[in-house]
């Protein structure tokens, strides 16, 4: 009868355990010296050797002829424990024996001395599944067990185990096995099984196992349909897209080409690839690119190793970190557990290619970034062009200028007012624009008129003021001038807030410019060190002296209204007493 590879090649001694030397060395030393604990707690992720080491330890403490702390696996005790014929070594599954009655039954039989071996050993797998009452029932016997009793508890979720249980056990943490160690073990097993495993395929299986030896052996067993196992056989057996096709998919996302992304996805779908697996591989590639960006020096040790370095560098130069994080969050939020995972995956790819199509924070940030880029570079964003670093360059536009007033229409004339000319008497061509002629003064009438006093002679125009460092905007306050010259020197979102009088206003008193922040969003966007430095620099340039900036969240006080000036009519009232004097 065929036996699965992970069962057939389960380690039988501590020396056969791969990647857990820090634990196996300690346990071997304890077996050799006899300084054994009454309770052990093995913690770690799946497939790292917890239950395997528990069974080896149970044989080692009962072995008649141990070899350097390892069980000999030849004596009657070792063979009986391995075959399950010795009832003094019991392996329990806490998932199905998690009631308090199960623990009480264990206590009742644990007090009896072993019949066939030196120690009675209880291996409780997935101990975190015990109920609270069952844990409490286990406390007493763990604290004061008989001399012949040993407990070995195994769990993958330490936080679910009661602290009172943890404090009564000797804890050993199993780490994830390195891919190199897993690949070496797979090569040895494949050689013993008569399989040809290419090094690239072994490395790929080791990375897919995610640090678990049992998962790696199961994947090798799945790929053993052919005697020669290469990378393509592994990808085909696992239903994976592969590094090249995943890179093509990310390249389509990078270029903002929804058509190319959906075409690539459809080809993978026809090849039998799982939509969840395709998106997971895409997220893994994004993760490697992001790690290469944020940790260029030590990032090689953090990478998955599924992709070439030049491929990661290519995408790292084209995709910003914010785009990568938004893309991974978009993939994580895609729910592929519904009735139609293909449709969900396609919608997810469209949102990745054109982020502004979704009403999400990522889409909003993309639209704002697009507008900021258009504002700084003078490039108009096309309505149909996708927001992508690889999208086509839109048409350039002119810098923003104040619009000129529209010319007024010429007055209409009736038919009688239109002059008629002959061919010989045609008027000369006039220029496009002629300034209107000044009207001639009308002749004075001959009648005698009172001579009006001549107006005072016009004062000579003042000499032009010396030019300032930064000219002020005509007709505006100091704050209006400052806003005018901040245009293009701060980001567009903050400038839009500064331009709204209902959000921000300012006034200059002496050498202090008080900026009034009238809303929470204005406080968040304007009251920053960068904005304070920009405002202070421009204000000092306009005022021609150093200006200090002060922020206030209180509205400015209203300007005092000057009292109206009443004419002095006391002298006119005195003249009213004369009867022949009339005031009109």
Secondary structure, DSSP 8 states (H G I E B T S, - for coil): ----HHHHT--SSGGG--S-HHHHHHHHHHHHHT---SEEEEEESTTSSHHHHHHHHHHHHH-SS-BTTB--S-SHHHHHHHHT--TTEEEEETTTS-SHHHHHHHHHHHTS--SSSS-EEEEEETGGGS-HHHHHHHHHHHHS--TTEEEEEEES-GGGS-HHHHTTSEEEEE----HHHHHHHHHHHHHHTT-EE-HHHHHHHHHHTTT-HHHHHHHHHHTTTSSEE-HHHHHHHHT---HHHHHHHHHHHHHT-HHHHHHHHHHHHHTT--HHHHHHHHHHHHHHHHHHHH-TTTGGGTS-SSS-HHHHHHHHTTS-HHHHHHHHHHHHH----SS-HHHHHHHHHHHHHSGGGSSSHHHHHHHHHHHHHHHHH-B---SSS---TTS----B------------------GGGS----STT------S-------------SS---------------------SS---TTS-HHHHHHHHHTTTS-HHHHHHHT-TTTEEEEEETTEEEEEE-SHHHHHHHSSHHHHHHHHHHHHHHHTS--EEEEESS---------------HHHHHHTTSTT----
